[in-house]
């Protein structure tokens, strides 16, 4: 079994020491889905939600969240992210919006948590902005789908598990 990196020899939580790691370009892509009633998706696509531009606000929230990940997750390193892109794509056949976050950095540690945080907060923002018309929305399927850079190299998620 692989050793957990955020535990010391006594089993106490610690921030991983990355002092001796070399800087490299690191990329992480995460995805998630928020499903909703078909009419809710239609209202979002037409821009008829009273709170405003749902997709634009959710995209901005996801970007802001990626930048603040170390404030939210105690053992994450604060990073100077070099790129954050969020795509929110309506999927009418699934009555859903697919959220994809791509985060990049040149640094000593990866950006998986930043990408996952961006997707999560974008989904929560979508829920918040449309909950007045649909409290049955479901946020799910949030996963790391790709990462590259660093000592462990490239990871590509195969099939949904």
C-alpha positions as CSV (number, residue, x, y, z in Angstrom):
1,X,0.0,0.0,0.0
2,X,1.2,3.5,-0.8
3,X,2.2,5.6,2.1
4,X,0.0,8.6,2.8
5,X,2.0,11.8,2.3
6,X,0.1,14.0,4.7
7,X,0.9,11.9,7.8
8,X,4.1,11.9,9.7
9,X,5.6,8.8,11.3
10,X,3.4,9.2,14.4
11,X,0.3,9.5,12.2
12,X,-0.2,13.2,12.7
13,X,-1.4,15.4,9.9
14,X,1.4,17.5,8.3
15,X,1.9,19.6,5.2
16,X,4.1,17.8,2.8
17,X,7.6,19.3,2.6
18,X,8.3,20.2,-1.1
19,X,11.5,22.2,-0.4
20,X,13.7,19.8,-2.4
21,X,11.3,19.2,-5.3
22,X,12.1,20.8,-8.7
23,X,9.7,23.2,-10.3
24,X,7.9,21.8,-13.3
25,X,4.8,22.7,-15.3
26,X,1.8,20.9,-13.8
27,X,-1.7,20.6,-15.2
28,X,-4.8,19.1,-13.7
29,X,-8.2,18.7,-15.2
30,X,-11.3,17.9,-13.1
31,X,-14.9,17.4,-14.2
32,X,-18.3,17.3,-12.5
33,X,-22.0,17.4,-13.3
34,X,-25.0,19.1,-11.9
35,X,-28.3,17.5,-13.0
36,X,-31.6,19.3,-12.9
37,X,-35.1,19.4,-14.2
38,X,-35.2,19.9,-18.0
39,X,-37.1,23.2,-17.5
40,X,-34.4,24.5,-15.1
41,X,-31.7,23.8,-17.7
42,X,-33.8,25.6,-20.3
43,X,-34.2,28.7,-18.1
44,X,-30.5,28.8,-17.4
45,X,-29.7,28.5,-21.1
46,X,-32.1,31.3,-22.0
47,X,-30.8,33.6,-19.2
48,X,-34.1,33.7,-17.4
49,X,-32.8,33.1,-13.9
50,X,-33.6,36.2,-11.7
51,X,-30.2,36.2,-10.1
52,X,-28.5,36.9,-13.4
53,X,-25.9,35.2,-15.6
54,X,-25.8,31.8,-13.9
55,X,-23.1,30.3,-16.1
56,X,-20.9,33.4,-16.0
57,X,-21.2,33.8,-12.2
58,X,-20.5,30.0,-11.7
59,X,-17.4,30.3,-13.9
60,X,-16.1,33.2,-11.9
61,X,-16.8,31.5,-8.6
62,X,-14.9,28.4,-9.8
63,X,-11.9,30.5,-10.8
64,X,-11.9,32.4,-7.5
65,X,-12.2,29.1,-5.6
66,X,-9.2,27.6,-7.4
67,X,-7.1,30.6,-6.3
68,X,-8.3,30.1,-2.6
69,X,-7.9,26.3,-2.3
70,X,-5.2,26.5,0.3
71,X,-7.5,28.7,2.5
72,X,-10.2,25.9,2.3
73,X,-8.2,22.7,2.5
74,X,-5.8,22.8,5.4
75,X,-2.8,20.9,4.1
76,X,-2.7,22.4,0.6
77,X,0.2,24.6,-0.4
78,X,-0.6,28.2,-1.5
79,X,0.2,28.3,-5.2
80,X,0.7,31.1,-7.7
81,X,-1.6,29.6,-10.4
82,X,-0.7,30.5,-14.0
83,X,-3.9,29.5,-15.7
84,X,-7.5,28.6,-14.7
85,X,-10.1,27.7,-17.3
86,X,-13.7,26.7,-16.5
87,X,-16.0,25.3,-19.1
88,X,-19.7,24.9,-18.3
89,X,-21.5,23.0,-21.0
90,X,-25.2,22.3,-21.0
91,X,-26.0,18.6,-21.7
92,X,-29.7,18.6,-22.6
93,X,-29.8,14.8,-23.1
94,X,-28.8,14.4,-19.4
95,X,-30.7,17.5,-18.1
96,X,-27.3,18.7,-16.7
97,X,-24.4,21.0,-17.0
98,X,-21.0,19.5,-17.2
99,X,-18.3,21.5,-15.5
100,X,-14.6,21.1,-16.5
101,X,-11.8,23.0,-14.8
102,X,-8.2,23.1,-16.2
103,X,-5.6,24.5,-13.8
104,X,-1.9,25.1,-14.5
105,X,1.1,26.1,-12.5
106,X,4.8,26.0,-12.7
107,X,5.8,24.8,-9.2
108,X,6.8,22.1,-6.8
109,X,3.4,20.6,-6.3
110,X,0.4,19.7,-8.4
111,X,-2.9,21.4,-8.9
112,X,-5.3,18.6,-8.6
113,X,-7.0,20.0,-5.5
114,X,-7.4,23.4,-7.2
115,X,-9.1,21.9,-10.2
116,X,-11.4,19.8,-8.0
117,X,-12.2,22.8,-5.8
118,X,-13.0,24.9,-8.9
119,X,-15.5,22.3,-10.2
120,X,-17.1,21.9,-6.8
121,X,-17.6,25.6,-6.1
122,X,-18.9,26.2,-9.7
123,X,-21.5,23.5,-9.1
124,X,-22.5,24.9,-5.8
125,X,-22.9,28.3,-7.4
126,X,-25.1,26.9,-10.1
127,X,-27.2,25.3,-7.4
128,X,-27.4,28.5,-5.4
129,X,-28.4,30.6,-8.3
130,X,-31.2,28.3,-9.6
131,X,-32.5,26.8,-6.3
132,X,-35.5,29.1,-6.3
133,X,-36.9,27.1,-9.2
134,X,-35.3,23.7,-8.6
135,X,-34.2,22.4,-5.2
136,X,-33.9,18.9,-6.6
137,X,-30.7,19.6,-8.5
138,X,-27.9,17.0,-7.8
139,X,-24.2,17.7,-7.8
140,X,-22.0,14.7,-8.5
141,X,-19.5,12.8,-10.6
142,X,-16.7,15.2,-9.5
143,X,-13.4,13.6,-10.4
144,X,-9.8,14.2,-11.5
145,X,-9.7,13.2,-15.2
146,X,-6.2,14.2,-16.1
147,X,-3.0,15.4,-14.5
148,X,0.5,15.9,-15.8
149,X,3.9,17.0,-14.4
150,X,5.9,16.3,-11.4
151,X,7.6,13.1,-10.3
152,X,4.5,10.9,-10.8
153,X,4.1,12.0,-14.4
154,X,0.8,11.8,-16.3
155,X,-2.5,10.4,-15.0
156,X,-5.5,9.8,-17.3
157,X,-8.7,8.6,-15.8
158,X,-10.0,5.7,-17.8
159,X,-13.7,4.8,-17.2
160,X,-16.0,6.0,-14.5
161,X,-15.5,3.9,-11.4
